């Protein structure tokens, strides 16, 4: 499904003569962001100590639970 969405976004960028490929690049950035968040969530579930910056992004703070 992801491959089809990326290909569709590329086609739309060509169709609308988007010379800077904003549509295509936006879709790619979205998927990269979602995968990075997923990796951080999995690390958090494995109880890997993450820097405070990442715990703020995830919205999970182990300090407030204690």
N, C-alpha and C positions, 0 to 999 in steps of 0.2 A: 503494500500500500504506500509506503513511504517513497519508494522509487517512482511510483506513478505520480504522486503529488509533486515531486521534484521535477520530473519530466514535463508535467502539465505547467508548472510555473515557468519553466524555460520556454515552452511553447508560447505561453501568454506574453512573456517578455519580448519574444520575436514578433508576435502578432501585433502588439501595441507599439512596435518600434521603440522599445525602451532601451536606449543605447547604453545606459549605465547598469542595466539589468537589476533594477531595484526590486522587482517582484521576485526574481530568481534568488537574489542575495538575501532578501528578507526571509524567504522560506528556509533557506539553508541555515541562517542564523537562528531561526526558531528551533529547528531540529537539533542543532548543536547545543543550544541553551537547555533544551529539555533533556538531552542525554547527560549533560554535565550535572544537572539537578538530580537526575536519577542515580548517577554514580555517587554523589554526595549523600543522598538518602540511604543508599545501600551501605556506605561506609559508616554512617551514623547508626544504622541497625546492627552492624557488626561491632559497635561500641569502640570504633577507632576515634581517638581524641582529635577533634577537628579544631582549627583556629576559630576564634570568636567571629571573624568575618563570615565564615561559612555557616556557623550556627545561626547568625542573624538572617542570612539569606533563607535558610531552611525554616526559620521560625521555631526552632527547638533549642531550648536552653536547659541543660542538665542542672545548672545552678539553681534555677527557680523551682525545680521539682524537689530538691532536697530540703 
